[in-house]
């Protein structure tokens, strides 16, 4: 129609810029607003599901019904093993070496500078205290200030923690979880009990060559730059450290990453690795949503 400055839609060439732009916008809207059918689990969901008790666990498990697949990337397993699972193992080993549950609890104060370890160990003590293990011990007619009670309490705590640790490791590799995005540089080795009764959690770092994440990020420079830019908008120290590592990869894509840089990437790994038909499922929505949205992906809370 002459004079209106617009050509009929049928006159636009299929390869023209307006059609290409329309296609890109449609794809973006589909990714942002369609219902993802898979959940890409971050470490907080593994922790809530496999180790915690009460509302946190119930909320995480209830959310699984929204998805047809629960994807567990190897990076989440690595973070889980060197983070929350390590805290449970640390507390268990304190109960073994001190031979007294009260002394193991007192040891938590010595790691006050390691906030995550301190907080997770404290939570584990609270969960154990509210469990049937303690109720059964207290129900017996044993003086609470006597040595027999302390021996029984220590034994119950060790059994409870050991069961939690090994059960969590087994369950994270079973249905309904699907393992994905393996890390060729990381040995997926579970914890083991030694002859002394302590649990060995090594290795926690990558030991099978140079960090494979460098190549994954360097392969998609556009996404890397967008993640770097969105990290710069945050005032959180961890986000600023993450930006520094991302910038290092962009500027020197062939330089190897060390273990600390691998860990600093953190939430950015989930955003980068999450498939287009999935959503990052996390309890840390503020950071994950910022990163995921930067590269046209989504994050949700349970």
HELIX and SHEET records of a PDB file:
HELIX    1   1 UNK A    9  UNK A   11  5                                   3    
HELIX    2   2 UNK A   17  UNK A   33  1                                  17    
HELIX    3   3 UNK A   43  UNK A   50  1                                   8    
HELIX    4   4 UNK A   55  UNK A   63  1                                   9    
HELIX    5   5 UNK A   64  UNK A   66  5                                   3    
HELIX    6   6 UNK A   74  UNK A   82  1                                   9    
HELIX    7   7 UNK A   84  UNK A   98  1                                  15    
HELIX    8   8 UNK A  101  UNK A  107  1                                   7    
HELIX    9   9 UNK A  108  UNK A  111  5                                   4    
HELIX   10  10 UNK A  115  UNK A  129  1                                  15    
HELIX   11  11 UNK A  132  UNK A  139  1                                   8    
HELIX   12  12 UNK A  147  UNK A  171  1                                  25    
HELIX   13  13 UNK A  213  UNK A  219  1                                   7    
HELIX   14  14 UNK A  221  UNK A  231  1                                  11    
HELIX   15  15 UNK A  237  UNK A  251  1                                  15    
HELIX   16  16 UNK A  259  UNK A  265  1                                   7    
HELIX   17  17 UNK A  267  UNK A  273  1                                   7    
HELIX   18  18 UNK A  285  UNK A  294  1                                  10    
SHEET    1   A 5 UNK A 177  UNK A 180  0                                        
SHEET    2   A 5 UNK A  69  UNK A  73  1                                        
SHEET    3   A 5 UNK A  38  UNK A  41  1                                        
SHEET    4   A 5 UNK A 278  UNK A 281  1                                        
SHEET    5   A 5 UNK A 299  UNK A 300  1                                        
SHEET    1   B 2 UNK A 192  UNK A 193  0                                        
SHEET    2   B 2 UNK A 199  UNK A 200 -1                                        
END                                                                             
